[in-house]
Amino acid sequence: MKKEVIEEKLSENELKKKARKNSIKEGIFSSGKSAFGDSFISPFAIAINTSNSMVAMLSSIAGLLGPISQIFGSKLMEVYPRKKIILKAILLESLIWIPLILIAILFYLQIGTQTLPFFLLLTYSIYIILLNIISPAWFSWIGDIVDKKRRGRWFSKRTLITRFVSAILALSSSFFLDYTKKQNIIIFGFIILFSLAFICRILSWKSFKSQYEPKMKIKKEDHFSFFQFLITAPKSNFGKFSLFRAFFSFSIGISSPLVAVYLLRTLKFNYSTYMIIVLSGTFFSLSIMELWGKFSDKFGNYKTLQIACIFVPITPILWVISTSPIYLILVPSLIGGVFWAGFTLSSGNFIYDNVKKEKRGMAISYHNMLIGIGTFLGAGLGAFLIKFIKTDSIEPMIIIFIIGGLARMTSVFFFMPMLREVAKTKKLNGSIGIREFIRQETIPTMQEEIHQIASIKNYISKK
């Protein structure tokens, strides 16, 4: 009897191991979709003469509709298997790139150009709904196939590979767009990129079809309403964290959606320069991602959050100190890339630490609902400010970036002391402990760095 149990356990472990590998493969295809499509939604909106305030509203609408869709997606988990939810939603989501291509064609033909920005907003809203229906099921599913003791390292590995692919493809796409712009066929450039995004998402869908899904049954006692979540939020560690993320997302929403407008319209950079600046942060985050993963596994996600939150709030202000592309790459992109990597990784894993697996789908949807409300209100405020701030002495965008930075600092100062670490971790003795950690465990030699990059390239080529 014991032997059968052991064999069944080994079989389950092997299936999970295979699922983790498949998840990285699927992530590569999803990264291609994001690189060819998601990365260029704002530039596309600008190319079809969408107003600055409506560009900001793209993020605002997405911030509100996304979390509402996640609540719907979490309720679907009570009726349907996670795999079925994800497969159907991804298939429909991939089809949304077709009307986006149609918008580009209509703009080229100069048909209904005044209404196309509104059509874009509507289409993108549907895309966001479908994209977010997937989120609770995926978050719950992926949590079941990853060993919690090595969660930070595995997620850092997956993120390293997928973001590396996304960054390379997005950078190549920006050079391609600049070429089409010089040839006066920029709209055809967007059509080709969106077509590639459609193909990549279909490949992502096919990859999900073959991925193992551990069985999970949600009981009635695991269900709780959004109102119950709000009532208990100030009393629980996870609830306090959700409130922090809501207010922090409000602060982020004030200025972040306007970065594309600032770089492309205010500073008048071409697509290549714009994408190099934006993606430099991604490359900086990739260089540090494995370090953050090991650090969070050893010292905890709360400590990782604390360190990241020292620097993340100042990045909006850093954007407006200088207009030099070199400065923008080496200061705000570097600081933002390094510390956003730690913030993003530890935020996701902090949820896994604080919520049991049966409640993760519902919990992440409510958590993201608060984040979405914050993003919606913040982006709405940013859109309002960019439209109504009128001054000749200082660029309005600079004022908005400063307001966004100060709002981030306030959120961190107020909420971070309320949170605590729940996982068993080692104690970190200040800056000395950080230096010792880096010296002993995580300073790679040049040969190791080259080997890591070669491994990623070999992995991608095999897939």
N, C-alpha and C positions, 0 to 999 in steps of 0.2 A: 504493500500500500504506500509506504514511504517512498519507494523507488518511483512509483507512478507520479506522485506529487512532485518529486525532484525533476523528473523528466518533463512534466508539464510546465514547471517553473523555468527550466532551461529553455524550453520551446518558446515560452512567453518572452524571455529575455532576448532570444535571438530575433524574434519578430520585432521587438522594440528597437533593437540595434539596426535592423534593416530599415525600419521606418525612419529612424534618425538620418540615415544616409539618404533615403529617398526625399526627406524633408529638405535637405541641403540642395539636392538636385532640383526640386520644385522651386526652391527659393531663387535659384539661378534664373529660371524662366520668368518668375515673378519680377525679378530685378530687371530683366530685359524689358518687360512691360512698363515698369516704372521709368526706366531710363529713356525709352523711346516715346513714352506717352505722358505720364504724370509730371515729369520734370519740365515739360514744355507747355503745360496748360496755360500758365500765366503769360509766357512769351507769345503764345498763340492768341490769347485774348487781346494782348497789346497790338499784335499784327493786324487784327481785324477791327482795329480802332475802338476797342472797349475803353470806357472812361476809367480814370484812376480809382474812383470810388467803387465802381462795379468790379474792378479787379480785386479790390479788398473784399468785396462782398462774396466773391467766389470762396474765399476761406471762411467767411462768416457763415454762409449757408451750409458749407461742408461741416463746420464745427457743430452746428445744431442738428442737421439731418442725420449725420453719422451716428451719434450716440442713441438717438431715438430708434434708428434701424437696429442697433445692437440690442436694445431691449427686446425688440420683436424677434431678433435672431436667438436670444437666450430663451425666449418662450417656445420657439420652435424646437429647441433641444428637449423639451419635456414630451414632445410627441414623435419627433423623427431622430434617426441616428445622425451624429455629427457629420459623418461622411456624406450622407445624402444631402444635407443642407448645403455643405460647401460645394459639392459638385454642381448642383442646380444653380446656385448663386453665381459661381464663377463662369458658367456657360453663358448666362444672361449678361453678366458684367462684360464679358469679352465682346458681345454683340454691340455694346454701347459705342465702341470705337467707330462703327459704321456711320451713325448720324454725325459724329464729330468730323469724319472725313467729308460728309455731305455739306457741312457748314463751310468747310474750306473751299469746296467746289463752288458753292453758291457765292461766296465772297469773290472768288476769281472771276465768275461770270457777272458780278455786280448785280446780283438778284437779292432784293430785300436786305441790303447791307445795314440799314438802320435797325432792323429787328434781329439780326444775327447774334449780337451780344446777349440778348435776352434768351434766344434759342440755345446759345452756349451755356448760359446759367442753368436753364431747365435740364438740358442733357447731362451736364456735369452733376447736377443734383441727383438725378436718377442713378448715375454711376456711383456716387458716394453712398447712396442707400444700399445698392447691391454689394458694394465693397465691404460695407460695415455689417451687413447681415452675417457675413462669414466670421467676423472677428471673435465672438464668444465661443463658437464651436471650435475654431482653430486654436484659441488660447487654451481651452480645456483639453483638447486633443493633444497638443504638443506638450502640455504639462504632464500628461500621463505616460509619455514615452521617454522622458528625460529624467535621469537619476538626480534627485534633489541635491546630493552631495557635490555633484560636478555641474550643476545647472549653469553657474556663471561662466565656466570655461566652455561648455558646449554652445551656449547662446553667443558667446563672443566669437567662437570659431565660425558658426553659421553666419553671423553678422559680418565677420571679416570677409568671408568668401562672397556673399551676396552683394555687399556694398562695393567690394572691389570690382565685381562684374558691372554693377550699375554705374559706377563712376567712370570706368573706361568707356562704356557704351554711350553714356550721356555726353562725355567730353568729345568723343568722335562725332556724335550727332550734332553738337554745337558747331564744329568745324564744317560739317556738311551743310548746316543751315546757313552759315556765313557764305559758303560758296553759292548756294541757291539765291541768296539775297543779292550777291554781286551780279548774278545772271538775270536778275529781275524775275525769278520764278520761286520766291520764298514760299508761296502757298503750296506749290508742288512738293517742296521740302517737308512741310508739315503733313501733307497727305501720305508721303512715303513713310515718315516716322510713325504716324498713327496706324498705318497698315502693319508695320512691324510689331507695334504694341499688341495689336489684335492677334497676330500669329503667336507671339510669345505667351499670351494668356491662354490660348488654346492648348499649347504645349504644357503649360502649368496645370490645366484641367486634366489632361491625359495622365500626368504624373501623379496627381491626387488619386486617380482611379485605382492605382496599384498599391497605394499605401495602406499599411495595416492600422486598424483602429481598435484599441482596447475597449472591451465592453464596459459600459457605464450606465447605471440606471438612476435617474433622479427621482427621489421620493417626494411626497407632498410636503413633508416637514422641512425639506431643503429649500422650499420656495419662500420668498419674502418679497413684499412689494417695495416699490421705490419710496413710498411714503414711510414705511417701516425703516428702510435704510437711512433716510434723512433724519428720522427721530433718534436713531441709535448712533448716528455718525460721530457726534461729539464725544461719545463714551468709549468708542473702540479705537484701537490703533489704526486699523485699516480705514475706518471712517474718517479719522482725523487726516490721514494721508490723502484720502479722496478730496476732502475739503481744501487741503493745501494745493493739490493738483488743479482744482477748479479755479482758485484765485490766481495761481501761477499761470495757468493757461489764458486767463483773462489778460494778464500782464503781457504775455507773449503775443497774444492776438492784436494788441494795439499797434505794434510796429512790424512784426515778422512778415505779414502778407505784403508789405510795401517795399520789401528789400528788392524784389524784381523791378518794381517801378522806379525805385531810387537808382539802381544800377543802369537800367536800360533807357529811362527817360530823363532823369535828372542829370546823371553823369554821362549819358549818351555813349555807353560802351557797346561794342558789337557783341554778337552772340557768343563768340569764342572767348572773349575777355570775361563776359558775364559768367559763362559756365566754368571757366578756369577758377574764378574767384569763389563761386558757389561750391564747386567740387573740391577745392583745395581743403575745405573744412572736412569733407568726407575722407580724403586721403590722410589727413592728420588724425582723424578718429580711428581709421583702420590701423595706423601705426601704434596706437595705444590700446586698442580693444582687448587684446589678449591680456595685457597688464591689468586692465580693469576687471576682467573676468576672474583672474587669480586673486586679485585684491578683495573682491566682493565675497568669493568663496571662503577666504581666510579670515577677514575682519568684519564681514557683514555688509548688507546692502544699505543700512542706515548710515554707517560711517562713510560709505562711498557717496551717498547722497549729500552728506554734510560737506565733503570736500568739493564736490561738483558745484554745489550751490554757493560757494564762495565766489566763483568766477562767472558762472552762467549769467547772472543778472546784469553784469556790466557790458556784455557784448553789444547791445543796441547802441550804447553811447560810443563805443569804440568805432562803430561804422562811420560816424560823422566827423571824426577828428581829422582825417585826411582823405583826399580823393585819389591818391596814388594807388594804382592797382597792386604794386608791390607791398605797400602798407596794408591794404585790405586783405591780401593773402597771408602776410606774416603776422598780423596782429589779431583782428577780429575773427578771421577764419581759423587761425591756429588755436587761439584760446577757445573759441566756440566749438571747434571740432573735437579738441581733446576732452573738454569737460562736459559737452553734451553727450559724448560717448558714454562716460561714466553715469551721467544722469539717466539716460535712456535705459541702459542695461540694468541698473540697480532699481529703477522704478518698476519695471516689469517683474523682476525677481522678488521685489518687496511684496508684491501681491501674492505670489505663490507661497511665500513664507507665512502670510497672515490669513489666508483663506483656504479652507479644506476643499478638496477636489470636486466634491458634489455641488458646491456652491460657487465654483469659479466662474462658470458661464454667466450666471445671474449677477455675481459681484462685479465682474469686469464690465458688464453692460451698464450697470448703475454708476460705476466709477467713471467710465467714459462719458456717460450722460452728463455728469457734473463738469467734466473737462470740456465737453462740447458746448455746454451753456456758457462756460467761461470764455471759450474761444469765440463763440458767436457774439457775445457782448463786447469782448475786446476788439474783435475785427470791426464790429459795427461802430465802436467808438473811434477806431482808426480811420474808417471811411468817412465818418462825420467830421473829424478834425481836418483831414486832408482837403475836404470840400469847403470848409468854412474858415480855416485859419488863413488870414490874409495879412501879410507883413512884407515890407520891402527891406527891412534891416537884417532879416535872417530867413533862410530857406525853411518853409513850413515843415518839410520832411525832417529836418534836424530837430525841431521842437518835439515832433511826435516820437522820434527815436529816444530822446531824453526822457520824455514822459514814460515810455515803455520800460526803460531801464530802471527808473525810480520805482515804478509799480512792482517790478520783479523783486527788487531789494526789500520792499515792504512786506511782500508775501513770505519771503524766506525768513526775515527777521521775526515775523509774528508766529508762523506755523512750525518751523523746524524744531524749536525746543519742546513742542508737544509730542513729538514722535519718539519711538523707542525701538530697539532691536529685539526681535523675538527668537531668532535662530541662535544656536550655540556657536559662538565665534571666539577667536583669539582677541586679546586686548591689544589695542594699538597705542603705543606710547609716543604720541605727538609726532612732530617732524622727524625726530630721531628714529622712531619706528618706521616711518615711511622710507627714509633713506636706507635703513638697514634692509627693509623688504626689497627695495629696488636693487641694492647691491648684491644680495644673496640669491635672489630668485629670478629676477626679470630683466636684467640687462643682457640683451642678446649680443653675441659677437656678430661681426659683419658677415661671417660665413653662415651663421644661423639665419640671419635676415634674408640672405640670398636663397637659402634652402627653403624658407617659408614661402617666398614669392614663387619659387620654382614649383613647389608642391601645389600651390593654388592653381597655377597655370596648367600643370599636369592633370589635376583633378577635373578642371573645366574641360580640357581637351578630350579626356576619357568619356565625359558625359555628353 
